[in-house]
Amino acid sequence: MPKKKSQQVDLNADLGEQSDGSDEALLALVSSANIACGWHAGSALMMQQCVAWAVAQGVAIGAHPSFPDRDNFGRTEMQLPANEIYSGVQYQIGALAAIAGAHGVQLTHVKPHGALYNMAARDAKLADTIAAAIRDVDPGLALFGLAGSELVAAARRAGLHAVEEVFADRGYMADGSLVKRGTPGALIEDEEQALAQTMHMIREGKVHAIDGSWAPVKADTVCLHGDGAHALAFAHRIHDELTRQGIAIRAPRTVAADTLFPLLG
């Protein structure tokens, strides 16, 4: 019996990380925005602008916290005490939440960035620390994590709404983890291949790993990176293909999203 077709999916983009003018345009194509909170990229002014644009487009707003690593764009793995991770995540959420509040909205989710995200995907203790930090700020916030990872499991242990994330332009290992950046197969540069991978994950719940096997994934949300040379054009392609196939683009159903952005569905 054929699998039931997925009826909706969230599209998210990491924003506030650069000033090339693409962020505002991307917000017309996605349903969730993860805004950098200053530790790996961005600034208070960029946060302010991205929030304003997201509110204007009716896009759900989330914090994108990282390790304190602007020099390496948050991609350096760090071994920090749990209380430092906990307070740092809360600090970054709080900064964005204050700006969002000034615009009359609340945050709907949190998605860790870079090395913090990837380490938490495989390290249960780190994932639990991040989840606890989020819960203690606002238990209504959703936590975006790599599909099937420790971060997703930690969200559920903490009583948070877990949103399982897949990547349009990243290679996958047989266990469902991402191919490490800087190694062969980490990035998919061919748009046709990335589009096919995305639709397969959404429709079939699996991804073709670099060893030729198929890894199961749950695609609640698809990340569209905003820092690639053709990011905006590719975002248009995914948006248009989902629309063509009758798959609605909607933010995850959370209390905050339902209250603040009822038009998201």
N, C-alpha and C positions, 0 to 999 in steps of 0.2 A: 504494500500500500504506500503511495507517495506521501511524503511529509506534508503537513499542513503549512501553507504559505504564511510567513510572518506578515502581520498587518501593520505594524508600526515599529519604528526604531528612533532612537535619539542620535542626532549628529552633534558632536562637540568639537570645539576648537580651543587651543591654548592661545590666549591673547595677552596683549600688554607687554610683549617681550621685545618688540622692535617698533620702529616708527617709520615704516615704509608705506603707510597709507592703506594697507590691505585689511586691517582689523575691521573697520566699519563695513567694508564690502562683504567680508566673511560673515558678519552678523546677520546679513539678509538671507543666508543659506543654511544656518545651523539653528538648533533649538536649545543648546546649552553652551555657555562660555565659561572657560576656566581662566581667571585673570591672575597674572603674575603679581605677587605681593611684595616685590622689591628685593628679595634675597638672592634670586638668581638672575633677575632681569626686571625691567620696569621701574616705575617711580610712582609717587603719590599722584602726580599730574596725569600719568598714563592710566592709572587705576580709575581716576575720576572720569576721564574721557571714555574709557571702555564701558564703565557702568552706565554712563549717560546714553551711549549708543545702544547698549543692550536693552535698557529700559524702553527706548524709543522703538526697538524692534520686537519687544515682547519676548526676549530670550532669557531663559533661566540663568542666573548668575552664580558662579561658584568660585571659591578660593583655590589658588594653585600654589601651595606652599612648597618650599624646598629646603635643602641644606643651605647654610650661609656661604654661598660659593659663586659670587658674581664673576670672578675671574674665569671660571670654567663652565659658566652657564648651568650651574647646578648638576653637572654630570660627573663630579668626583665623588667616589664612595667615601664616606666618613664614618668613623667609629666614635660616636658621641654618647655620653651618659643618657639614660632614658629620660631623666627629668629635664635635660636640656632639649631633647627632641620634643617632649611634651609641651614645654613652655614655648618653644620656637614655633611649633605648629599653631598654638593658640594665639600667639602674638600676630602672626601673619593673617590668620582668619579675622582677628579683631580689627586689624587695620582696614581690610576690605569691607568688613561688615559696617564699620563706621561710615565709610563713604557711601555704601549702598543705602544705609539708613537715612543719610542726608538727601537721598533721591527718593525716599519714601518706599523703599523695597527692602526685602531681606534676602540673605543668601539662601540658596536651595541645596548646595552640595559642596563637597571638597574633593579635589583630585590632587594628590601629591605629584611633584614634578621630578623628572630625571632620575638621578641616583637614589633619591629618597623613595620614589615610586618603585623602582626596580629592586632595590634591596628589600623593601617591605613585601614585595611579591613572593619572596622566597624565605623571609625571616619572620617567623610567627611572633616573636617577642617584639620586634620593631613594629610590626603591623598592629599588634595589640596596643602599643604605646600611642601610635597615631590615632587609632580608633577611639581610645580613651580620651585623648585630647579633644577630639571632635565632639564626642558625646557630652563631655563636661562643659563645652561651650554651648551646644544646642543639640539635644538628642533628635531633633527633627531634621537635621542635615543628613543628606545622603552621602555615601562614600563611594567614589569611583575607583575601581581597582581592576587590574588585569584579570580577564576572565579565568576562573578556576584557580586563582592564586591565594596565597596566605592573606593578602590584604582583604579580599572578599570574605574569606572565612572569619577574619578578625572583626569586620564590620558586623557580621551576623552575631558573633559572640557578644559584641557590645550593644546589641539591640538596635543598630543603625540599619537604615535601608541600604542594602548593597546593590550597586549598579555595576554589572560586569562589562568590561570594556574590551573592544578589539581595535586593531590598527589597520587602516587601509594600506599603508605603505611600508609596513615592517615585515621582515621575514620571521617565521616561526620555527621553533624546535619541535621535536616529536612529542615532548611533554607539555606543549602548549605555552611554553615560555618564549620570550622574544629572543631572536638572535642578537648577541651583544653588538652594540655599535662599534664600528671600526673593524669588524670582521666580515668576510665574504658572505653575502646574502642578507645582511642586516637591513638594508634599505632596498625597497622596490622602486626603481626609477622609471620603469615602463608603465605608462598610465593604463594601458589595456589590461596588463597583468594585475595592477592594483585594483582596478575596477572589478575585474572578474573575481579576485580574492574576496573583496568586500561583499559582493552579492552572494557568493557561496557561503560565507560565514553567516550572513543574515538569513538566507533561505534554507540552508542545509545544516547549519550548526556545526560545521567543521572547516578546517583549514589545511591546505596542502603544506606540509612541513618541508624543510630543506633537504631532508633525507629521503623524500619521496613518499613518506607515510602520511596518513591523515590524522590530525589531532582534533578532538572535540572541543568546541568553544561555544559559549553562550553570548550572543551579541545583543546586549541591552543598549549599548551605545557604541558608536564608531567615532574614533578620534581622527580628525582632519588636521594635520599639522599646518600651522600658519607660517612656518619659517622656511618653506621650500620655495624654489625658484618659480614653480608653476602651481603653487598651492591654491590660489584663487580659481584658476582655470579648472583644476582637478575637482575642487569643491563643487563647482557648477556641474561637472559631469556626474558626480555621485548624486547630487541633489536631483538633477534631471532624470537620471536612471531610476531612482527610487520613486519619483513621481510617475514616471512612465509605467512602472510595474505595480502601481497602486499601493505602495507602501507609505503610510503616513509618517512624516517627520515630526516627532513630538518629544518634548522633554520627559524624563522619567516621572511617574506619578508619585509625588511626595506631598506632604501637607503644605509645605511652603509654596511649591509650584502651583498647586491647585488653588491656593488662596490668592497668590499674587499675580499669577498669569493664567487665568481661567481659559483664555483663548488658545492655550497650548493643547487643550483637549483633555 
